[in-house]
Amino acid sequence: MTRYAEPSFGKNLLMKLILAIMLIGTSLTACTNSSRTVSGHAGLALTDEEKHCLYAAALTAIDSPLESQPFKEVCQKIGIFDVHGNQNEHYMAFVQAHVEWAMKAESAPFRSEINSREKAREYLKKYFRKAQPGTD
């Protein structure tokens, strides 16, 4: 008599999610393309791609992102933290979408272009300089 193990899709999905989050925190360095700019100007809505790029850069650039003010500012800018620096109702859905985005082949050029904390920090500096009125 052969015993078959029942597939545990819930555990597999959870393990994939945990692995993806770990990869984001350790190896996803950011996203940008030197010829690409971010619409960081006041009043312009960010695209999903820009939001994921900023979030990835913030994760890479900052040692302890959840406790840092720069990370909170990025999260507020992309709409997943409230004005007090706390996660809002959009946070979990965004993080889930970010994991999916990070696993796509299309995000690989961004991750490889900014592959250090310094490069990720530079990306964030450029973005926030563009977001300041009168700095273009």
mmCIF file of the C-alpha atoms, coordinates in Angstrom:
data_MODEL
# 
_entry.id   MODEL 
# 
loop_
_atom_site.group_PDB 
_atom_site.id 
_atom_site.type_symbol 
_atom_site.label_atom_id 
_atom_site.label_alt_id 
_atom_site.label_comp_id 
_atom_site.label_asym_id 
_atom_site.label_entity_id 
_atom_site.label_seq_id 
_atom_site.pdbx_PDB_ins_code 
_atom_site.Cartn_x 
_atom_site.Cartn_y 
_atom_site.Cartn_z 
_atom_site.occupancy 
_atom_site.B_iso_or_equiv 
_atom_site.pdbx_formal_charge 
_atom_site.auth_seq_id 
_atom_site.auth_comp_id 
_atom_site.auth_asym_id 
_atom_site.auth_atom_id 
_atom_site.pdbx_PDB_model_num 
ATOM 1   C CA . MET A 1 1   ? 0.000  0.000  0.000   1.00 0.00 ? 1   MET A CA 1 
ATOM 2   C CA . THR A 1 2   ? 1.442  3.338  -1.085  1.00 0.00 ? 2   THR A CA 1 
ATOM 3   C CA . ARG A 1 3   ? 0.910  6.434  0.988   1.00 0.00 ? 3   ARG A CA 1 
ATOM 4   C CA . TYR A 1 4   ? 0.594  9.739  -0.762  1.00 0.00 ? 4   TYR A CA 1 
ATOM 5   C CA . ALA A 1 5   ? 1.278  12.947 1.029   1.00 0.00 ? 5   ALA A CA 1 
ATOM 6   C CA . GLU A 1 6   ? -1.415 15.509 0.589   1.00 0.00 ? 6   GLU A CA 1 
ATOM 7   C CA . PRO A 1 7   ? -0.076 18.677 -0.980  1.00 0.00 ? 7   PRO A CA 1 
ATOM 8   C CA . SER A 1 8   ? 0.153  21.537 1.436   1.00 0.00 ? 8   SER A CA 1 
ATOM 9   C CA . PHE A 1 9   ? -0.405 24.546 -0.762  1.00 0.00 ? 9   PHE A CA 1 
ATOM 10  C CA . GLY A 1 10  ? -0.767 26.850 2.209   1.00 0.00 ? 10  GLY A CA 1 
ATOM 11  C CA . LYS A 1 11  ? 2.639  25.944 3.588   1.00 0.00 ? 11  LYS A CA 1 
ATOM 12  C CA . ASN A 1 12  ? 4.271  26.155 0.159   1.00 0.00 ? 12  ASN A CA 1 
ATOM 13  C CA . LEU A 1 13  ? 2.789  29.578 -0.469  1.00 0.00 ? 13  LEU A CA 1 
ATOM 14  C CA . LEU A 1 14  ? 3.844  30.766 2.973   1.00 0.00 ? 14  LEU A CA 1 
ATOM 15  C CA . MET A 1 15  ? 7.391  29.478 2.455   1.00 0.00 ? 15  MET A CA 1 
ATOM 16  C CA . LYS A 1 16  ? 7.599  31.182 -0.946  1.00 0.00 ? 16  LYS A CA 1 
ATOM 17  C CA . LEU A 1 17  ? 6.383  34.442 0.583   1.00 0.00 ? 17  LEU A CA 1 
ATOM 18  C CA . ILE A 1 18  ? 8.898  34.236 3.422   1.00 0.00 ? 18  ILE A CA 1 
ATOM 19  C CA . LEU A 1 19  ? 11.683 33.428 0.985   1.00 0.00 ? 19  LEU A CA 1 
ATOM 20  C CA . ALA A 1 20  ? 10.688 36.307 -1.272  1.00 0.00 ? 20  ALA A CA 1 
ATOM 21  C CA . ILE A 1 21  ? 10.630 38.756 1.636   1.00 0.00 ? 21  ILE A CA 1 
ATOM 22  C CA . MET A 1 22  ? 14.062 37.563 2.747   1.00 0.00 ? 22  MET A CA 1 
ATOM 23  C CA . LEU A 1 23  ? 15.368 37.971 -0.787  1.00 0.00 ? 23  LEU A CA 1 
ATOM 24  C CA . ILE A 1 24  ? 13.975 41.464 -0.959  1.00 0.00 ? 24  ILE A CA 1 
ATOM 25  C CA . GLY A 1 25  ? 15.625 42.408 2.290   1.00 0.00 ? 25  GLY A CA 1 
ATOM 26  C CA . THR A 1 26  ? 18.995 40.950 1.425   1.00 0.00 ? 26  THR A CA 1 
ATOM 27  C CA . SER A 1 27  ? 19.426 40.866 -2.318  1.00 0.00 ? 27  SER A CA 1 
ATOM 28  C CA . LEU A 1 28  ? 16.907 43.172 -3.888  1.00 0.00 ? 28  LEU A CA 1 
ATOM 29  C CA . THR A 1 29  ? 18.908 46.296 -4.058  1.00 0.00 ? 29  THR A CA 1 
ATOM 30  C CA . ALA A 1 30  ? 16.659 48.772 -5.790  1.00 0.00 ? 30  ALA A CA 1 
ATOM 31  C CA . CYS A 1 31  ? 15.315 49.594 -9.128  1.00 0.00 ? 31  CYS A CA 1 
ATOM 32  C CA . THR A 1 32  ? 16.262 52.197 -11.584 1.00 0.00 ? 32  THR A CA 1 
ATOM 33  C CA . ASN A 1 33  ? 17.694 52.620 -14.987 1.00 0.00 ? 33  ASN A CA 1 
ATOM 34  C CA . SER A 1 34  ? 20.078 55.510 -15.414 1.00 0.00 ? 34  SER A CA 1 
ATOM 35  C CA . SER A 1 35  ? 18.088 56.705 -18.392 1.00 0.00 ? 35  SER A CA 1 
ATOM 36  C CA . ARG A 1 36  ? 14.818 56.446 -16.482 1.00 0.00 ? 36  ARG A CA 1 
ATOM 37  C CA . THR A 1 37  ? 13.567 59.108 -14.132 1.00 0.00 ? 37  THR A CA 1 
ATOM 38  C CA . VAL A 1 38  ? 10.932 59.032 -11.454 1.00 0.00 ? 38  VAL A CA 1 
ATOM 39  C CA . SER A 1 39  ? 8.018  61.432 -11.513 1.00 0.00 ? 39  SER A CA 1 
ATOM 40  C CA . GLY A 1 40  ? 8.798  62.710 -8.053  1.00 0.00 ? 40  GLY A CA 1 
ATOM 41  C CA . HIS A 1 41  ? 7.354  66.130 -8.678  1.00 0.00 ? 41  HIS A CA 1 
ATOM 42  C CA . ALA A 1 42  ? 4.757  67.378 -6.268  1.00 0.00 ? 42  ALA A CA 1 
ATOM 43  C CA . GLY A 1 43  ? 1.245  66.728 -7.490  1.00 0.00 ? 43  GLY A CA 1 
ATOM 44  C CA . LEU A 1 44  ? 2.124  63.874 -9.846  1.00 0.00 ? 44  LEU A CA 1 
ATOM 45  C CA . ALA A 1 45  ? 0.952  60.402 -8.942  1.00 0.00 ? 45  ALA A CA 1 
ATOM 46  C CA . LEU A 1 46  ? 3.550  57.659 -8.880  1.00 0.00 ? 46  LEU A CA 1 
ATOM 47  C CA . THR A 1 47  ? 3.178  54.661 -11.138 1.00 0.00 ? 47  THR A CA 1 
ATOM 48  C CA . ASP A 1 48  ? 3.186  51.204 -9.580  1.00 0.00 ? 48  ASP A CA 1 
ATOM 49  C CA . GLU A 1 49  ? 6.652  50.682 -11.050 1.00 0.00 ? 49  GLU A CA 1 
ATOM 50  C CA . GLU A 1 50  ? 7.947  53.864 -9.377  1.00 0.00 ? 50  GLU A CA 1 
ATOM 51  C CA . LYS A 1 51  ? 6.438  52.841 -6.046  1.00 0.00 ? 51  LYS A CA 1 
ATOM 52  C CA . HIS A 1 52  ? 8.141  49.459 -6.201  1.00 0.00 ? 52  HIS A CA 1 
ATOM 53  C CA . CYS A 1 53  ? 11.446 51.078 -7.190  1.00 0.00 ? 53  CYS A CA 1 
ATOM 54  C CA . LEU A 1 54  ? 11.316 53.471 -4.244  1.00 0.00 ? 54  LEU A CA 1 
ATOM 55  C CA . TYR A 1 55  ? 10.339 50.733 -1.809  1.00 0.00 ? 55  TYR A CA 1 
ATOM 56  C CA . ALA A 1 56  ? 13.083 48.421 -3.061  1.00 0.00 ? 56  ALA A CA 1 
ATOM 57  C CA . ALA A 1 57  ? 15.658 51.205 -2.831  1.00 0.00 ? 57  ALA A CA 1 
ATOM 58  C CA . ALA A 1 58  ? 14.562 52.044 0.701   1.00 0.00 ? 58  ALA A CA 1 
ATOM 59  C CA . LEU A 1 59  ? 14.816 48.401 1.777   1.00 0.00 ? 59  LEU A CA 1 
ATOM 60  C CA . THR A 1 60  ? 18.311 48.198 0.354   1.00 0.00 ? 60  THR A CA 1 
ATOM 61  C CA . ALA A 1 61  ? 19.651 51.585 1.433   1.00 0.00 ? 61  ALA A CA 1 
ATOM 62  C CA . ILE A 1 62  ? 18.641 51.492 5.067   1.00 0.00 ? 62  ILE A CA 1 
ATOM 63  C CA . ASP A 1 63  ? 20.082 49.182 7.740   1.00 0.00 ? 63  ASP A CA 1 
ATOM 64  C CA . SER A 1 64  ? 16.920 48.868 9.866   1.00 0.00 ? 64  SER A CA 1 
ATOM 65  C CA . PRO A 1 65  ? 14.210 50.130 7.537   1.00 0.00 ? 65  PRO A CA 1 
ATOM 66  C CA . LEU A 1 66  ? 11.142 49.732 9.724   1.00 0.00 ? 66  LEU A CA 1 
ATOM 67  C CA . GLU A 1 67  ? 12.603 51.981 12.420  1.00 0.00 ? 67  GLU A CA 1 
ATOM 68  C CA . SER A 1 68  ? 14.138 54.649 10.182  1.00 0.00 ? 68  SER A CA 1 
ATOM 69  C CA . GLN A 1 69  ? 12.654 58.000 9.271   1.00 0.00 ? 69  GLN A CA 1 
ATOM 70  C CA . PRO A 1 70  ? 13.819 57.824 5.611   1.00 0.00 ? 70  PRO A CA 1 
ATOM 71  C CA . PHE A 1 71  ? 12.016 54.490 5.169   1.00 0.00 ? 71  PHE A CA 1 
ATOM 72  C CA . LYS A 1 72  ? 8.873  55.939 6.740   1.00 0.00 ? 72  LYS A CA 1 
ATOM 73  C CA . GLU A 1 73  ? 9.075  58.908 4.363   1.00 0.00 ? 73  GLU A CA 1 
ATOM 74  C CA . VAL A 1 74  ? 9.300  56.589 1.359   1.00 0.00 ? 74  VAL A CA 1 
ATOM 75  C CA . CYS A 1 75  ? 6.358  54.556 2.641   1.00 0.00 ? 75  CYS A CA 1 
ATOM 76  C CA . GLN A 1 76  ? 4.333  57.737 3.178   1.00 0.00 ? 76  GLN A CA 1 
ATOM 77  C CA . LYS A 1 77  ? 5.212  58.922 -0.340  1.00 0.00 ? 77  LYS A CA 1 
ATOM 78  C CA . ILE A 1 78  ? 3.993  55.684 -1.901  1.00 0.00 ? 78  ILE A CA 1 
ATOM 79  C CA . GLY A 1 79  ? 0.853  55.678 0.256   1.00 0.00 ? 79  GLY A CA 1 
ATOM 80  C CA . ILE A 1 80  ? 1.378  52.706 2.564   1.00 0.00 ? 80  ILE A CA 1 
ATOM 81  C CA . PHE A 1 81  ? 2.131  54.614 5.806   1.00 0.00 ? 81  PHE A CA 1 
ATOM 82  C CA . ASP A 1 82  ? -0.051 57.253 7.431   1.00 0.00 ? 82  ASP A CA 1 
ATOM 83  C CA . VAL A 1 83  ? 1.127  60.730 8.447   1.00 0.00 ? 83  VAL A CA 1 
ATOM 84  C CA . HIS A 1 84  ? 2.278  59.348 11.809  1.00 0.00 ? 84  HIS A CA 1 
ATOM 85  C CA . GLY A 1 85  ? 4.639  56.834 10.171  1.00 0.00 ? 85  GLY A CA 1 
ATOM 86  C CA . ASN A 1 86  ? 2.450  53.806 10.821  1.00 0.00 ? 86  ASN A CA 1 
ATOM 87  C CA . GLN A 1 87  ? 1.327  51.156 8.362   1.00 0.00 ? 87  GLN A CA 1 
ATOM 88  C CA . ASN A 1 88  ? -2.069 51.893 6.848   1.00 0.00 ? 88  ASN A CA 1 
ATOM 89  C CA . GLU A 1 89  ? -4.721 49.707 5.228   1.00 0.00 ? 89  GLU A CA 1 
ATOM 90  C CA . HIS A 1 90  ? -2.774 49.600 1.936   1.00 0.00 ? 90  HIS A CA 1 
ATOM 91  C CA . TYR A 1 91  ? 0.466  48.279 3.424   1.00 0.00 ? 91  TYR A CA 1 
ATOM 92  C CA . MET A 1 92  ? -0.085 44.506 3.320   1.00 0.00 ? 92  MET A CA 1 
ATOM 93  C CA . ALA A 1 93  ? -1.541 44.519 -0.196  1.00 0.00 ? 93  ALA A CA 1 
ATOM 94  C CA . PHE A 1 94  ? 1.400  46.597 -1.428  1.00 0.00 ? 94  PHE A CA 1 
ATOM 95  C CA . VAL A 1 95  ? 3.993  44.327 0.205   1.00 0.00 ? 95  VAL A CA 1 
ATOM 96  C CA . GLN A 1 96  ? 2.322  41.297 -1.347  1.00 0.00 ? 96  GLN A CA 1 
ATOM 97  C CA . ALA A 1 97  ? 2.344  42.994 -4.766  1.00 0.00 ? 97  ALA A CA 1 
ATOM 98  C CA . HIS A 1 98  ? 5.963  44.032 -4.179  1.00 0.00 ? 98  HIS A CA 1 
ATOM 99  C CA . VAL A 1 99  ? 7.008  40.422 -3.577  1.00 0.00 ? 99  VAL A CA 1 
ATOM 100 C CA . GLU A 1 100 ? 5.373  39.467 -6.882  1.00 0.00 ? 100 GLU A CA 1 
ATOM 101 C CA . TRP A 1 101 ? 7.005  42.424 -8.654  1.00 0.00 ? 101 TRP A CA 1 
ATOM 102 C CA . ALA A 1 102 ? 10.439 41.564 -7.256  1.00 0.00 ? 102 ALA A CA 1 
ATOM 103 C CA . MET A 1 103 ? 10.194 37.996 -8.532  1.00 0.00 ? 103 MET A CA 1 
ATOM 104 C CA . LYS A 1 104 ? 9.450  39.094 -12.103 1.00 0.00 ? 104 LYS A CA 1 
ATOM 105 C CA . ALA A 1 105 ? 12.250 39.003 -14.642 1.00 0.00 ? 105 ALA A CA 1 
ATOM 106 C CA . GLU A 1 106 ? 11.388 42.576 -15.646 1.00 0.00 ? 106 GLU A CA 1 
ATOM 107 C CA . SER A 1 107 ? 12.650 43.878 -12.296 1.00 0.00 ? 107 SER A CA 1 
ATOM 108 C CA . ALA A 1 108 ? 16.088 42.233 -12.675 1.00 0.00 ? 108 ALA A CA 1 
ATOM 109 C CA . PRO A 1 109 ? 17.729 45.114 -14.602 1.00 0.00 ? 109 PRO A CA 1 
ATOM 110 C CA . PHE A 1 110 ? 16.796 47.506 -11.799 1.00 0.00 ? 110 PHE A CA 1 
ATOM 111 C CA . ARG A 1 111 ? 18.116 45.199 -9.109  1.00 0.00 ? 111 ARG A CA 1 
ATOM 112 C CA . SER A 1 112 ? 21.393 44.711 -10.923 1.00 0.00 ? 112 SER A CA 1 
ATOM 113 C CA . GLU A 1 113 ? 21.963 48.376 -11.699 1.00 0.00 ? 113 GLU A CA 1 
ATOM 114 C CA . ILE A 1 114 ? 21.705 49.454 -8.077  1.00 0.00 ? 114 ILE A CA 1 
ATOM 115 C CA . ASN A 1 115 ? 23.407 46.638 -6.260  1.00 0.00 ? 115 ASN A CA 1 
ATOM 116 C CA . SER A 1 116 ? 24.802 48.331 -3.156  1.00 0.00 ? 116 SER A CA 1 
ATOM 117 C CA . ARG A 1 117 ? 23.586 50.452 -0.272  1.00 0.00 ? 117 ARG A CA 1 
ATOM 118 C CA . GLU A 1 118 ? 25.430 53.433 -1.702  1.00 0.00 ? 118 GLU A CA 1 
ATOM 119 C CA . LYS A 1 119 ? 23.771 53.143 -5.107  1.00 0.00 ? 119 LYS A CA 1 
ATOM 120 C CA . ALA A 1 120 ? 20.354 52.660 -3.509  1.00 0.00 ? 120 ALA A CA 1 
ATOM 121 C CA . ARG A 1 121 ? 20.913 55.722 -1.312  1.00 0.00 ? 121 ARG A CA 1 
ATOM 122 C CA . GLU A 1 122 ? 21.924 57.736 -4.373  1.00 0.00 ? 122 GLU A CA 1 
ATOM 123 C CA . TYR A 1 123 ? 18.712 56.666 -6.124  1.00 0.00 ? 123 TYR A CA 1 
ATOM 124 C CA . LEU A 1 124 ? 16.669 57.886 -3.155  1.00 0.00 ? 124 LEU A CA 1 
ATOM 125 C CA . LYS A 1 125 ? 18.602 61.169 -2.988  1.00 0.00 ? 125 LYS A CA 1 
ATOM 126 C CA . LYS A 1 126 ? 17.985 61.808 -6.690  1.00 0.00 ? 126 LYS A CA 1 
ATOM 127 C CA . TYR A 1 127 ? 14.317 61.002 -6.293  1.00 0.00 ? 127 TYR A CA 1 
ATOM 128 C CA . PHE A 1 128 ? 13.791 63.303 -3.320  1.00 0.00 ? 128 PHE A CA 1 
ATOM 129 C CA . ARG A 1 129 ? 15.815 66.100 -4.951  1.00 0.00 ? 129 ARG A CA 1 
ATOM 130 C CA . LYS A 1 130 ? 13.450 65.897 -7.926  1.00 0.00 ? 130 LYS A CA 1 
ATOM 131 C CA . ALA A 1 131 ? 10.484 65.931 -5.550  1.00 0.00 ? 131 ALA A CA 1 
ATOM 132 C CA . GLN A 1 132 ? 11.618 69.252 -4.054  1.00 0.00 ? 132 GLN A CA 1 
ATOM 133 C CA . PRO A 1 133 ? 10.065 72.196 -5.896  1.00 0.00 ? 133 PRO A CA 1 
ATOM 134 C CA . GLY A 1 134 ? 12.599 74.395 -7.676  1.00 0.00 ? 134 GLY A CA 1 
ATOM 135 C CA . THR A 1 135 ? 15.392 71.771 -7.818  1.00 0.00 ? 135 THR A CA 1 
ATOM 136 C CA . ASP A 1 136 ? 14.954 70.672 -11.418 1.00 0.00 ? 136 ASP A CA 1 
# 
